[in-house]
Amino acid sequence: MKIQELTAKILDNNPSMDRYQLAIAVSKRTDELLNGAISKLSVAKNIKAADLALMEIAEGLVRIKGFVDIEK
């Protein structure tokens, strides 16, 4: 899936989040991955940490504090 599609999926599923907040969330998860956190997806080793973080968020495998819809 393309980066634009992943971004659109995340923003559609989280109406209280904007692109700036998503960038911060991806940055934080990327830092975690680069500092040794284990990925929640099984993907090829040659994928960039930022892309992996975006995929994890899009699949709902990573909870983003402050952006959870209470109404669901």
mmCIF file as Biopython writes it, N, C-alpha, C and O atoms, coordinates in Angstrom:
data_model
#
loop_
_atom_site.group_PDB
_atom_site.id
_atom_site.type_symbol
_atom_site.label_atom_id
_atom_site.label_alt_id
_atom_site.label_comp_id
_atom_site.label_asym_id
_atom_site.label_entity_id
_atom_site.label_seq_id
_atom_site.pdbx_PDB_ins_code
_atom_site.Cartn_x
_atom_site.Cartn_y
_atom_site.Cartn_z
_atom_site.occupancy
_atom_site.B_iso_or_equiv
_atom_site.auth_seq_id
_atom_site.auth_asym_id
_atom_site.pdbx_PDB_model_num
ATOM 1   N N  . MET A ? 1  ? 0.838   -1.171 0.000  1.0 0.0 1  A 1 
ATOM 2   C CA . MET A ? 1  ? 0.000   0.000  0.000  1.0 0.0 1  A 1 
ATOM 3   C C  . MET A ? 1  ? 0.890   1.244  0.000  1.0 0.0 1  A 1 
ATOM 4   O O  . MET A ? 1  ? 1.915   1.277  0.681  1.0 0.0 1  A 1 
ATOM 5   N N  . LYS A ? 2  ? 0.504   2.247  -0.752 1.0 0.0 2  A 1 
ATOM 6   C CA . LYS A ? 2  ? 1.283   3.472  -0.843 1.0 0.0 2  A 1 
ATOM 7   C C  . LYS A ? 2  ? 1.153   4.308  0.420  1.0 0.0 2  A 1 
ATOM 8   O O  . LYS A ? 2  ? 0.183   4.190  1.167  1.0 0.0 2  A 1 
ATOM 9   N N  . ILE A ? 3  ? 2.139   5.145  0.639  1.0 0.0 3  A 1 
ATOM 10  C CA . ILE A ? 3  ? 2.168   6.010  1.813  1.0 0.0 3  A 1 
ATOM 11  C C  . ILE A ? 3  ? 0.930   6.908  1.855  1.0 0.0 3  A 1 
ATOM 12  O O  . ILE A ? 3  ? 0.355   7.118  2.923  1.0 0.0 3  A 1 
ATOM 13  N N  . GLN A ? 4  ? 0.518   7.436  0.706  1.0 0.0 4  A 1 
ATOM 14  C CA . GLN A ? 4  ? -0.650  8.307  0.655  1.0 0.0 4  A 1 
ATOM 15  C C  . GLN A ? 4  ? -1.912  7.555  1.062  1.0 0.0 4  A 1 
ATOM 16  O O  . GLN A ? 4  ? -2.774  8.105  1.747  1.0 0.0 4  A 1 
ATOM 17  N N  . GLU A ? 5  ? -2.018  6.297  0.637  1.0 0.0 5  A 1 
ATOM 18  C CA . GLU A ? 5  ? -3.182  5.483  0.988  1.0 0.0 5  A 1 
ATOM 19  C C  . GLU A ? 5  ? -3.204  5.167  2.478  1.0 0.0 5  A 1 
ATOM 20  O O  . GLU A ? 5  ? -4.262  5.199  3.107  1.0 0.0 5  A 1 
ATOM 21  N N  . LEU A ? 6  ? -2.042  4.864  3.043  1.0 0.0 6  A 1 
ATOM 22  C CA . LEU A ? 6  ? -1.952  4.594  4.478  1.0 0.0 6  A 1 
ATOM 23  C C  . LEU A ? 6  ? -2.330  5.833  5.282  1.0 0.0 6  A 1 
ATOM 24  O O  . LEU A ? 6  ? -3.073  5.747  6.260  1.0 0.0 6  A 1 
ATOM 25  N N  . THR A ? 7  ? -1.818  6.976  4.864  1.0 0.0 7  A 1 
ATOM 26  C CA . THR A ? 7  ? -2.122  8.228  5.552  1.0 0.0 7  A 1 
ATOM 27  C C  . THR A ? 7  ? -3.613  8.518  5.503  1.0 0.0 7  A 1 
ATOM 28  O O  . THR A ? 7  ? -4.209  8.890  6.514  1.0 0.0 7  A 1 
ATOM 29  N N  . ALA A ? 8  ? -4.219  8.350  4.330  1.0 0.0 8  A 1 
ATOM 30  C CA . ALA A ? 8  ? -5.661  8.592  4.188  1.0 0.0 8  A 1 
ATOM 31  C C  . ALA A ? 8  ? -6.462  7.628  5.054  1.0 0.0 8  A 1 
ATOM 32  O O  . ALA A ? 8  ? -7.451  8.028  5.668  1.0 0.0 8  A 1 
ATOM 33  N N  . LYS A ? 9  ? -6.054  6.372  5.110  1.0 0.0 9  A 1 
ATOM 34  C CA . LYS A ? 9  ? -6.742  5.372  5.925  1.0 0.0 9  A 1 
ATOM 35  C C  . LYS A ? 9  ? -6.715  5.760  7.401  1.0 0.0 9  A 1 
ATOM 36  O O  . LYS A ? 9  ? -7.735  5.687  8.087  1.0 0.0 9  A 1 
ATOM 37  N N  . ILE A ? 10 ? -5.551  6.169  7.882  1.0 0.0 10 A 1 
ATOM 38  C CA . ILE A ? 10 ? -5.412  6.556  9.291  1.0 0.0 10 A 1 
ATOM 39  C C  . ILE A ? 10 ? -6.274  7.769  9.599  1.0 0.0 10 A 1 
ATOM 40  O O  . ILE A ? 10 ? -6.993  7.785  10.598 1.0 0.0 10 A 1 
ATOM 41  N N  . LEU A ? 11 ? -6.207  8.787  8.744  1.0 0.0 11 A 1 
ATOM 42  C CA . LEU A ? 11 ? -6.961  10.009 8.997  1.0 0.0 11 A 1 
ATOM 43  C C  . LEU A ? 11 ? -8.463  9.785  8.891  1.0 0.0 11 A 1 
ATOM 44  O O  . LEU A ? 11 ? -9.230  10.433 9.603  1.0 0.0 11 A 1 
ATOM 45  N N  . ASP A ? 12 ? -8.898  8.883  8.019  1.0 0.0 12 A 1 
ATOM 46  C CA . ASP A ? 12 ? -10.324 8.553  7.912  1.0 0.0 12 A 1 
ATOM 47  C C  . ASP A ? 12 ? -10.815 7.827  9.159  1.0 0.0 12 A 1 
ATOM 48  O O  . ASP A ? 12 ? -11.934 8.062  9.616  1.0 0.0 12 A 1 
ATOM 49  N N  . ASN A ? 13 ? -9.985  6.949  9.709  1.0 0.0 13 A 1 
ATOM 50  C CA . ASN A ? 13 ? -10.367 6.170  10.887 1.0 0.0 13 A 1 
ATOM 51  C C  . ASN A ? 13 ? -10.227 6.953  12.192 1.0 0.0 13 A 1 
ATOM 52  O O  . ASN A ? 13 ? -10.764 6.541  13.221 1.0 0.0 13 A 1 
ATOM 53  N N  . ASN A ? 14 ? -9.517  8.067  12.156 1.0 0.0 14 A 1 
ATOM 54  C CA . ASN A ? 14 ? -9.293  8.890  13.355 1.0 0.0 14 A 1 
ATOM 55  C C  . ASN A ? 14 ? -9.632  10.348 13.033 1.0 0.0 14 A 1 
ATOM 56  O O  . ASN A ? 14 ? -8.734  11.149 12.776 1.0 0.0 14 A 1 
ATOM 57  N N  . PRO A ? 15 ? -10.916 10.693 13.046 1.0 0.0 15 A 1 
ATOM 58  C CA . PRO A ? 15 ? -11.310 12.056 12.648 1.0 0.0 15 A 1 
ATOM 59  C C  . PRO A ? 15 ? -10.787 13.158 13.571 1.0 0.0 15 A 1 
ATOM 60  O O  . PRO A ? 15 ? -10.752 14.325 13.182 1.0 0.0 15 A 1 
ATOM 61  N N  . SER A ? 16 ? -10.383 12.797 14.786 1.0 0.0 16 A 1 
ATOM 62  C CA . SER A ? 16 ? -9.863  13.817 15.692 1.0 0.0 16 A 1 
ATOM 63  C C  . SER A ? 16 ? -8.379  14.099 15.460 1.0 0.0 16 A 1 
ATOM 64  O O  . SER A ? 16 ? -7.795  14.931 16.154 1.0 0.0 16 A 1 
ATOM 65  N N  . MET A ? 17 ? -7.769  13.423 14.500 1.0 0.0 17 A 1 
ATOM 66  C CA . MET A ? 17 ? -6.342  13.574 14.223 1.0 0.0 17 A 1 
ATOM 67  C C  . MET A ? 17 ? -6.140  14.339 12.913 1.0 0.0 17 A 1 
ATOM 68  O O  . MET A ? 17 ? -6.874  14.135 11.946 1.0 0.0 17 A 1 
ATOM 69  N N  . ASP A ? 18 ? -5.139  15.221 12.893 1.0 0.0 18 A 1 
ATOM 70  C CA . ASP A ? 18 ? -4.771  15.875 11.639 1.0 0.0 18 A 1 
ATOM 71  C C  . ASP A ? 18 ? -3.393  15.387 11.191 1.0 0.0 18 A 1 
ATOM 72  O O  . ASP A ? 18 ? -2.760  14.588 11.881 1.0 0.0 18 A 1 
ATOM 73  N N  . ARG A ? 19 ? -2.936  15.861 10.050 1.0 0.0 19 A 1 
ATOM 74  C CA . ARG A ? 19 ? -1.671  15.380 9.485  1.0 0.0 19 A 1 
ATOM 75  C C  . ARG A ? 19 ? -0.474  15.692 10.390 1.0 0.0 19 A 1 
ATOM 76  O O  . ARG A ? 19 ? 0.462   14.897 10.482 1.0 0.0 19 A 1 
ATOM 77  N N  . TYR A ? 20 ? -0.506  16.829 11.043 1.0 0.0 20 A 1 
ATOM 78  C CA . TYR A ? 20 ? 0.584   17.200 11.938 1.0 0.0 20 A 1 
ATOM 79  C C  . TYR A ? 20 ? 0.672   16.219 13.103 1.0 0.0 20 A 1 
ATOM 80  O O  . TYR A ? 20 ? 1.762   15.764 13.451 1.0 0.0 20 A 1 
ATOM 81  N N  . GLN A ? 21 ? -0.455  15.897 13.697 1.0 0.0 21 A 1 
ATOM 82  C CA . GLN A ? 21 ? -0.482  14.959 14.816 1.0 0.0 21 A 1 
ATOM 83  C C  . GLN A ? 21 ? -0.056  13.569 14.371 1.0 0.0 21 A 1 
ATOM 84  O O  . GLN A ? 21 ? 0.624   12.857 15.110 1.0 0.0 21 A 1 
ATOM 85  N N  . LEU A ? 22 ? -0.456  13.183 13.160 1.0 0.0 22 A 1 
ATOM 86  C CA . LEU A ? 22 ? -0.041  11.891 12.619 1.0 0.0 22 A 1 
ATOM 87  C C  . LEU A ? 22 ? 1.474   11.857 12.440 1.0 0.0 22 A 1 
ATOM 88  O O  . LEU A ? 22 ? 2.114   10.849 12.740 1.0 0.0 22 A 1 
ATOM 89  N N  . ALA A ? 23 ? 2.040   12.945 11.955 1.0 0.0 23 A 1 
ATOM 90  C CA . ALA A ? 23 ? 3.495   13.010 11.777 1.0 0.0 23 A 1 
ATOM 91  C C  . ALA A ? 23 ? 4.217   12.835 13.108 1.0 0.0 23 A 1 
ATOM 92  O O  . ALA A ? 23 ? 5.252   12.173 13.174 1.0 0.0 23 A 1 
ATOM 93  N N  . ILE A ? 24 ? 3.675   13.424 14.161 1.0 0.0 24 A 1 
ATOM 94  C CA . ILE A ? 24 ? 4.278   13.282 15.493 1.0 0.0 24 A 1 
ATOM 95  C C  . ILE A ? 24 ? 4.177   11.833 15.962 1.0 0.0 24 A 1 
ATOM 96  O O  . ILE A ? 24 ? 5.135   11.283 16.504 1.0 0.0 24 A 1 
ATOM 97  N N  . ALA A ? 25 ? 3.007   11.214 15.753 1.0 0.0 25 A 1 
ATOM 98  C CA . ALA A ? 25 ? 2.811   9.823  16.173 1.0 0.0 25 A 1 
ATOM 99  C C  . ALA A ? 25 ? 3.761   8.888  15.422 1.0 0.0 25 A 1 
ATOM 100 O O  . ALA A ? 25 ? 4.353   7.989  16.020 1.0 0.0 25 A 1 
ATOM 101 N N  . VAL A ? 26 ? 3.907   9.100  14.117 1.0 0.0 26 A 1 
ATOM 102 C CA . VAL A ? 26 ? 4.813   8.269  13.319 1.0 0.0 26 A 1 
ATOM 103 C C  . VAL A ? 26 ? 6.246   8.477  13.794 1.0 0.0 26 A 1 
ATOM 104 O O  . VAL A ? 26 ? 7.016   7.521  13.883 1.0 0.0 26 A 1 
ATOM 105 N N  . SER A ? 27 ? 6.601   9.703  14.095 1.0 0.0 27 A 1 
ATOM 106 C CA . SER A ? 27 ? 7.946   10.003 14.579 1.0 0.0 27 A 1 
ATOM 107 C C  . SER A ? 27 ? 8.243   9.282  15.887 1.0 0.0 27 A 1 
ATOM 108 O O  . SER A ? 27 ? 9.318   8.706  16.055 1.0 0.0 27 A 1 
ATOM 109 N N  . LYS A ? 28 ? 7.287   9.316  16.815 1.0 0.0 28 A 1 
ATOM 110 C CA . LYS A ? 28 ? 7.493   8.646  18.104 1.0 0.0 28 A 1 
ATOM 111 C C  . LYS A ? 28 ? 7.637   7.138  17.927 1.0 0.0 28 A 1 
ATOM 112 O O  . LYS A ? 28 ? 8.512   6.522  18.536 1.0 0.0 28 A 1 
ATOM 113 N N  . ARG A ? 29 ? 6.781   6.540  17.096 1.0 0.0 29 A 1 
ATOM 114 C CA . ARG A ? 29 ? 6.873   5.090  16.870 1.0 0.0 29 A 1 
ATOM 115 C C  . ARG A ? 29 ? 8.167   4.746  16.131 1.0 0.0 29 A 1 
ATOM 116 O O  . ARG A ? 29 ? 8.774   3.711  16.406 1.0 0.0 29 A 1 
ATOM 117 N N  . THR A ? 30 ? 8.592   5.591  15.208 1.0 0.0 30 A 1 
ATOM 118 C CA . THR A ? 30 ? 9.854   5.365  14.493 1.0 0.0 30 A 1 
ATOM 119 C C  . THR A ? 30 ? 11.017  5.359  15.475 1.0 0.0 30 A 1 
ATOM 120 O O  . THR A ? 30 ? 11.901  4.508  15.390 1.0 0.0 30 A 1 
ATOM 121 N N  . ASP A ? 31 ? 11.017  6.305  16.406 1.0 0.0 31 A 1 
ATOM 122 C CA . ASP A ? 31 ? 12.070  6.342  17.432 1.0 0.0 31 A 1 
ATOM 123 C C  . ASP A ? 31 ? 12.074  5.054  18.249 1.0 0.0 31 A 1 
ATOM 124 O O  . ASP A ? 31 ? 13.135  4.502  18.541 1.0 0.0 31 A 1 
ATOM 125 N N  . GLU A ? 32 ? 10.886  4.577  18.618 1.0 0.0 32 A 1 
ATOM 126 C CA . GLU A ? 32 ? 10.799  3.333  19.379 1.0 0.0 32 A 1 
ATOM 127 C C  . GLU A ? 32 ? 11.396  2.168  18.590 1.0 0.0 32 A 1 
ATOM 128 O O  . GLU A ? 32 ? 12.151  1.363  19.134 1.0 0.0 32 A 1 
ATOM 129 N N  . LEU A ? 33 ? 11.052  2.087  17.303 1.0 0.0 33 A 1 
ATOM 130 C CA . LEU A ? 33 ? 11.555  0.998  16.461 1.0 0.0 33 A 1 
ATOM 131 C C  . LEU A ? 33 ? 13.081  1.079  16.304 1.0 0.0 33 A 1 
ATOM 132 O O  . LEU A ? 33 ? 13.773  0.061  16.347 1.0 0.0 33 A 1 
ATOM 133 N N  . LEU A ? 34 ? 13.584  2.280  16.123 1.0 0.0 34 A 1 
ATOM 134 C CA . LEU A ? 34 ? 15.033  2.446  15.959 1.0 0.0 34 A 1 
ATOM 135 C C  . LEU A ? 34 ? 15.791  2.177  17.246 1.0 0.0 34 A 1 
ATOM 136 O O  . LEU A ? 34 ? 16.981  1.860  17.216 1.0 0.0 34 A 1 
ATOM 137 N N  . ASN A ? 35 ? 15.107  2.302  18.378 1.0 0.0 35 A 1 
ATOM 138 C CA . ASN A ? 35 ? 15.739  2.047  19.677 1.0 0.0 35 A 1 
ATOM 139 C C  . ASN A ? 35 ? 15.495  0.643  20.192 1.0 0.0 35 A 1 
ATOM 140 O O  . ASN A ? 35 ? 15.699  0.368  21.375 1.0 0.0 35 A 1 
ATOM 141 N N  . GLY A ? 36 ? 15.055  -0.258 19.305 1.0 0.0 36 A 1 
ATOM 142 C CA . GLY A ? 36 ? 14.978  -1.662 19.669 1.0 0.0 36 A 1 
ATOM 143 C C  . GLY A ? 36 ? 13.604  -2.256 19.876 1.0 0.0 36 A 1 
ATOM 144 O O  . GLY A ? 36 ? 13.498  -3.448 20.163 1.0 0.0 36 A 1 
ATOM 145 N N  . ALA A ? 37 ? 12.540  -1.470 19.740 1.0 0.0 37 A 1 
ATOM 146 C CA . ALA A ? 37 ? 11.199  -2.032 19.892 1.0 0.0 37 A 1 
ATOM 147 C C  . ALA A ? 37 ? 10.947  -3.050 18.780 1.0 0.0 37 A 1 
ATOM 148 O O  . ALA A ? 37 ? 11.400  -2.883 17.648 1.0 0.0 37 A 1 
ATOM 149 N N  . ILE A ? 38 ? 10.225  -4.092 19.127 1.0 0.0 38 A 1 
ATOM 150 C CA . ILE A ? 38 ? 9.914   -5.135 18.156 1.0 0.0 38 A 1 
ATOM 151 C C  . ILE A ? 38 ? 8.680   -4.737 17.369 1.0 0.0 38 A 1 
ATOM 152 O O  . ILE A ? 38 ? 7.677   -4.302 17.934 1.0 0.0 38 A 1 
ATOM 153 N N  . SER A ? 39 ? 8.768   -4.893 16.058 1.0 0.0 39 A 1 
ATOM 154 C CA . SER A ? 39 ? 7.641   -4.553 15.188 1.0 0.0 39 A 1 
ATOM 155 C C  . SER A ? 39 ? 6.478   -5.510 15.415 1.0 0.0 39 A 1 
ATOM 156 O O  . SER A ? 39 ? 6.674   -6.688 15.713 1.0 0.0 39 A 1 
ATOM 157 N N  . LYS A ? 40 ? 5.285   -4.993 15.271 1.0 0.0 40 A 1 
ATOM 158 C CA . LYS A ? 40 ? 4.092   -5.805 15.420 1.0 0.0 40 A 1 
ATOM 159 C C  . LYS A ? 40 ? 3.650   -6.396 14.076 1.0 0.0 40 A 1 
ATOM 160 O O  . LYS A ? 40 ? 2.633   -7.087 14.003 1.0 0.0 40 A 1 
ATOM 161 N N  . LEU A ? 41 ? 4.404   -6.127 13.034 1.0 0.0 41 A 1 
ATOM 162 C CA . LEU A ? 41 ? 4.156   -6.672 11.705 1.0 0.0 41 A 1 
ATOM 163 C C  . LEU A ? 41 ? 5.338   -7.547 11.291 1.0 0.0 41 A 1 
ATOM 164 O O  . LEU A ? 41 ? 6.479   -7.289 11.674 1.0 0.0 41 A 1 
ATOM 165 N N  . SER A ? 42 ? 5.055   -8.565 10.519 1.0 0.0 42 A 1 
ATOM 166 C CA . SER A ? 42 ? 6.153   -9.369 9.980  1.0 0.0 42 A 1 
ATOM 167 C C  . SER A ? 42 ? 6.357   -8.956 8.526  1.0 0.0 42 A 1 
ATOM 168 O O  . SER A ? 42 ? 5.611   -9.360 7.633  1.0 0.0 42 A 1 
ATOM 169 N N  . VAL A ? 43 ? 7.389   -8.140 8.315  1.0 0.0 43 A 1 
ATOM 170 C CA . VAL A ? 43 ? 7.701   -7.621 6.986  1.0 0.0 43 A 1 
ATOM 171 C C  . VAL A ? 43 ? 9.186   -7.808 6.716  1.0 0.0 43 A 1 
ATOM 172 O O  . VAL A ? 43 ? 9.947   -8.216 7.593  1.0 0.0 43 A 1 
ATOM 173 N N  . ALA A ? 44 ? 9.579   -7.503 5.495  1.0 0.0 44 A 1 
ATOM 174 C CA . ALA A ? 44 ? 10.978  -7.630 5.102  1.0 0.0 44 A 1 
ATOM 175 C C  . ALA A ? 44 ? 11.861  -6.719 5.948  1.0 0.0 44 A 1 
ATOM 176 O O  . ALA A ? 44 ? 11.416  -5.665 6.400  1.0 0.0 44 A 1 
ATOM 177 N N  . LYS A ? 45 ? 13.088  -7.118 6.158  1.0 0.0 45 A 1 
ATOM 178 C CA . LYS A ? 45 ? 14.036  -6.370 6.984  1.0 0.0 45 A 1 
ATOM 179 C C  . LYS A ? 45 ? 14.464  -5.046 6.348  1.0 0.0 45 A 1 
ATOM 180 O O  . LYS A ? 45 ? 14.926  -4.145 7.047  1.0 0.0 45 A 1 
ATOM 181 N N  . ASN A ? 46 ? 14.314  -4.926 5.035  1.0 0.0 46 A 1 
ATOM 182 C CA . ASN A ? 46 ? 14.831  -3.743 4.348  1.0 0.0 46 A 1 
ATOM 183 C C  . ASN A ? 46 ? 13.829  -2.589 4.282  1.0 0.0 46 A 1 
ATOM 184 O O  . ASN A ? 46 ? 14.039  -1.645 3.521  1.0 0.0 46 A 1 
ATOM 185 N N  . ILE A ? 47 ? 12.761  -2.641 5.051  1.0 0.0 47 A 1 
ATOM 186 C CA . ILE A ? 47 ? 11.776  -1.564 5.052  1.0 0.0 47 A 1 
ATOM 187 C C  . ILE A ? 47 ? 12.210  -0.471 6.028  1.0 0.0 47 A 1 
ATOM 188 O O  . ILE A ? 47 ? 12.764  -0.763 7.088  1.0 0.0 47 A 1 
ATOM 189 N N  . LYS A ? 48 ? 11.962  0.763  5.673  1.0 0.0 48 A 1 
ATOM 190 C CA . LYS A ? 48 ? 12.341  1.888  6.532  1.0 0.0 48 A 1 
ATOM 191 C C  . LYS A ? 48 ? 11.477  1.903  7.787  1.0 0.0 48 A 1 
ATOM 192 O O  . LYS A ? 48 ? 10.307  1.521  7.761  1.0 0.0 48 A 1 
ATOM 193 N N  . ALA A ? 49 ? 12.077  2.353  8.883  1.0 0.0 49 A 1 
ATOM 194 C CA . ALA A ? 49 ? 11.380  2.379  10.168 1.0 0.0 49 A 1 
ATOM 195 C C  . ALA A ? 49 ? 10.148  3.287  10.121 1.0 0.0 49 A 1 
ATOM 196 O O  . ALA A ? 49 ? 9.120   2.957  10.712 1.0 0.0 49 A 1 
ATOM 197 N N  . ALA A ? 50 ? 10.236  4.412  9.436  1.0 0.0 50 A 1 
ATOM 198 C CA . ALA A ? 50 ? 9.096   5.331  9.346  1.0 0.0 50 A 1 
ATOM 199 C C  . ALA A ? 50 ? 7.936   4.700  8.575  1.0 0.0 50 A 1 
ATOM 200 O O  . ALA A ? 50 ? 6.774   4.870  8.943  1.0 0.0 50 A 1 
ATOM 201 N N  . ASP A ? 51 ? 8.255   3.980  7.515  1.0 0.0 51 A 1 
ATOM 202 C CA . ASP A ? 51 ? 7.208   3.297  6.745  1.0 0.0 51 A 1 
ATOM 203 C C  . ASP A ? 51 ? 6.565   2.195  7.576  1.0 0.0 51 A 1 
ATOM 204 O O  . ASP A ? 51 ? 5.351   2.000  7.530  1.0 0.0 51 A 1 
ATOM 205 N N  . LEU A ? 52 ? 7.375   1.486  8.325  1.0 0.0 52 A 1 
ATOM 206 C CA . LEU A ? 52 ? 6.873   0.426  9.198  1.0 0.0 52 A 1 
ATOM 207 C C  . LEU A ? 52 ? 5.969   1.009  10.279 1.0 0.0 52 A 1 
ATOM 208 O O  . LEU A ? 52 ? 4.915   0.448  10.577 1.0 0.0 52 A 1 
ATOM 209 N N  . ALA A ? 53 ? 6.374   2.125  10.864 1.0 0.0 53 A 1 
ATOM 210 C CA . ALA A ? 53 ? 5.565   2.784  11.887 1.0 0.0 53 A 1 
ATOM 211 C C  . ALA A ? 53 ? 4.217   3.208  11.312 1.0 0.0 53 A 1 
ATOM 212 O O  . ALA A ? 53 ? 3.184   3.029  11.957 1.0 0.0 53 A 1 
ATOM 213 N N  . LEU A ? 54 ? 4.221   3.760  10.122 1.0 0.0 54 A 1 
ATOM 214 C CA . LEU A ? 54 ? 2.977   4.176  9.466  1.0 0.0 54 A 1 
ATOM 215 C C  . LEU A ? 54 ? 2.076   2.979  9.200  1.0 0.0 54 A 1 
ATOM 216 O O  . LEU A ? 54 ? 0.863   3.066  9.392  1.0 0.0 54 A 1 
ATOM 217 N N  . MET A ? 55 ? 2.650   1.863  8.760  1.0 0.0 55 A 1 
ATOM 218 C CA . MET A ? 55 ? 1.861   0.654  8.508  1.0 0.0 55 A 1 
ATOM 219 C C  . MET A ? 55 ? 1.253   0.111  9.798  1.0 0.0 55 A 1 
ATOM 220 O O  . MET A ? 55 ? 0.098   -0.312 9.808  1.0 0.0 55 A 1 
ATOM 221 N N  . GLU A ? 56 ? 2.018   0.121  10.877 1.0 0.0 56 A 1 
ATOM 222 C CA . GLU A ? 56 ? 1.503   -0.365 12.164 1.0 0.0 56 A 1 
ATOM 223 C C  . GLU A ? 56 ? 0.335   0.492  12.646 1.0 0.0 56 A 1 
ATOM 224 O O  . GLU A ? 56 ? -0.662  -0.031 13.145 1.0 0.0 56 A 1 
ATOM 225 N N  . ILE A ? 57 ? 0.462   1.802  12.495 1.0 0.0 57 A 1 
ATOM 226 C CA . ILE A ? 57 ? -0.614  2.699  12.908 1.0 0.0 57 A 1 
ATOM 227 C C  . ILE A ? 57 ? -1.848  2.498  12.032 1.0 0.0 57 A 1 
ATOM 228 O O  . ILE A ? 57 ? -2.972  2.485  12.534 1.0 0.0 57 A 1 
ATOM 229 N N  . ALA A ? 58 ? -1.641  2.342  10.722 1.0 0.0 58 A 1 
ATOM 230 C CA . ALA A ? 58 ? -2.762  2.147  9.795  1.0 0.0 58 A 1 
ATOM 231 C C  . ALA A ? 58 ? -3.519  0.863  10.091 1.0 0.0 58 A 1 
ATOM 232 O O  . ALA A ? 58 ? -4.740  0.820  9.941  1.0 0.0 58 A 1 
ATOM 233 N N  . GLU A ? 59 ? -2.818  -0.182 10.510 1.0 0.0 59 A 1 
ATOM 234 C CA . GLU A ? 59 ? -3.463  -1.463 10.802 1.0 0.0 59 A 1 
ATOM 235 C C  . GLU A ? 59 ? -4.062  -1.499 12.203 1.0 0.0 59 A 1 
ATOM 236 O O  . GLU A ? 59 ? -4.716  -2.473 12.578 1.0 0.0 59 A 1 
ATOM 237 N N  . GLY A ? 60 ? -3.844  -0.454 12.966 1.0 0.0 60 A 1 
ATOM 238 C CA . GLY A ? 60 ? -4.400  -0.397 14.312 1.0 0.0 60 A 1 
ATOM 239 C C  . GLY A ? 60 ? -3.632  -1.225 15.323 1.0 0.0 60 A 1 
ATOM 240 O O  . GLY A ? 60 ? -4.158  -1.544 16.389 1.0 0.0 60 A 1 
ATOM 241 N N  . LEU A ? 61 ? -2.410  -1.575 15.008 1.0 0.0 61 A 1 
ATOM 242 C CA . LEU A ? 61 ? -1.590  -2.391 15.893 1.0 0.0 61 A 1 
ATOM 243 C C  . LEU A ? 61 ? -0.903  -1.565 16.976 1.0 0.0 61 A 1 
ATOM 244 O O  . LEU A ? 61 ? -0.440  -2.099 17.984 1.0 0.0 61 A 1 
ATOM 245 N N  . VAL A ? 62 ? -0.846  -0.268 16.754 1.0 0.0 62 A 1 
ATOM 246 C CA . VAL A ? 62 ? -0.212  0.632  17.708 1.0 0.0 62 A 1 
ATOM 247 C C  . VAL A ? 62 ? -1.264  1.640  18.160 1.0 0.0 62 A 1 
ATOM 248 O O  . VAL A ? 62 ? -1.899  2.296  17.334 1.0 0.0 62 A 1 
ATOM 249 N N  . ARG A ? 63 ? -1.442  1.760  19.460 1.0 0.0 63 A 1 
ATOM 250 C CA . ARG A ? 63 ? -2.401  2.719  20.012 1.0 0.0 63 A 1 
ATOM 251 C C  . ARG A ? 63 ? -1.719  4.075  20.139 1.0 0.0 63 A 1 
ATOM 252 O O  . ARG A ? 63 ? -0.603  4.177  20.648 1.0 0.0 63 A 1 
ATOM 253 N N  . ILE A ? 64 ? -2.400  5.109  19.673 1.0 0.0 64 A 1 
ATOM 254 C CA . ILE A ? 64 ? -1.858  6.451  19.721 1.0 0.0 64 A 1 
ATOM 255 C C  . ILE A ? 64 ? -2.580  7.209  20.836 1.0 0.0 64 A 1 
ATOM 256 O O  . ILE A ? 64 ? -3.766  7.520  20.723 1.0 0.0 64 A 1 
ATOM 257 N N  . LYS A ? 65 ? -1.862  7.494  21.893 1.0 0.0 65 A 1 
ATOM 258 C CA . LYS A ? 65 ? -2.474  8.180  23.035 1.0 0.0 65 A 1 
ATOM 259 C C  . LYS A ? 65 ? -2.999  9.542  22.636 1.0 0.0 65 A 1 
ATOM 260 O O  . LYS A ? 65 ? -2.325  10.304 21.943 1.0 0.0 65 A 1 
ATOM 261 N N  . GLY A ? 66 ? -4.217  9.843  23.082 1.0 0.0 66 A 1 
ATOM 262 C CA . GLY A ? 66 ? -4.815  11.133 22.825 1.0 0.0 66 A 1 
ATOM 263 C C  . GLY A ? 66 ? -5.642  11.211 21.561 1.0 0.0 66 A 1 
ATOM 264 O O  . GLY A ? 66 ? -6.302  12.222 21.320 1.0 0.0 66 A 1 
ATOM 265 N N  . PHE A ? 67 ? -5.622  10.152 20.735 1.0 0.0 67 A 1 
ATOM 266 C CA . PHE A ? 67 ? -6.353  10.187 19.477 1.0 0.0 67 A 1 
ATOM 267 C C  . PHE A ? 67 ? -7.376  9.079  19.334 1.0 0.0 67 A 1 
ATOM 268 O O  . PHE A ? 67 ? -7.828  8.788  18.226 1.0 0.0 67 A 1 
ATOM 269 N N  . VAL A ? 68 ? -7.745  8.460  20.437 1.0 0.0 68 A 1 
ATOM 270 C CA . VAL A ? 68 ? -8.703  7.355  20.395 1.0 0.0 68 A 1 
ATOM 271 C C  . VAL A ? 68 ? -10.104 7.952  20.415 1.0 0.0 68 A 1 
ATOM 272 O O  . VAL A ? 68 ? -10.417 8.797  21.254 1.0 0.0 68 A 1 
ATOM 273 N N  . ASP A ? 69 ? -10.943 7.507  19.483 1.0 0.0 69 A 1 
ATOM 274 C CA . ASP A ? 69 ? -12.318 7.961  19.432 1.0 0.0 69 A 1 
ATOM 275 C C  . ASP A ? 69 ? -13.117 7.316  20.564 1.0 0.0 69 A 1 
ATOM 276 O O  . ASP A ? 69 ? -13.224 6.091  20.619 1.0 0.0 69 A 1 
ATOM 277 N N  . ILE A ? 70 ? -13.663 8.099  21.442 1.0 0.0 70 A 1 
ATOM 278 C CA . ILE A ? 70 ? -14.411 7.585  22.593 1.0 0.0 70 A 1 
ATOM 279 C C  . ILE A ? 70 ? -15.773 7.056  22.165 1.0 0.0 70 A 1 
ATOM 280 O O  . ILE A ? 70 ? -16.297 6.138  22.795 1.0 0.0 70 A 1 
ATOM 281 N N  . GLU A ? 71 ? -16.362 7.619  21.103 1.0 0.0 71 A 1 
ATOM 282 C CA . GLU A ? 71 ? -17.706 7.254  20.669 1.0 0.0 71 A 1 
ATOM 283 C C  . GLU A ? 71 ? -17.806 5.859  20.097 1.0 0.0 71 A 1 
ATOM 284 O O  . GLU A ? 71 ? -18.912 5.324  20.019 1.0 0.0 71 A 1 
ATOM 285 N N  . LYS A ? 72 ? -16.720 5.248  19.696 1.0 0.0 72 A 1 
ATOM 286 C CA . LYS A ? 72 ? -16.758 3.934  19.045 1.0 0.0 72 A 1 
ATOM 287 C C  . LYS A ? 72 ? -17.114 2.848  20.002 1.0 0.0 72 A 1 
ATOM 288 O O  . LYS A ? 72 ? -17.188 1.682  19.613 1.0 0.0 72 A 1 
#
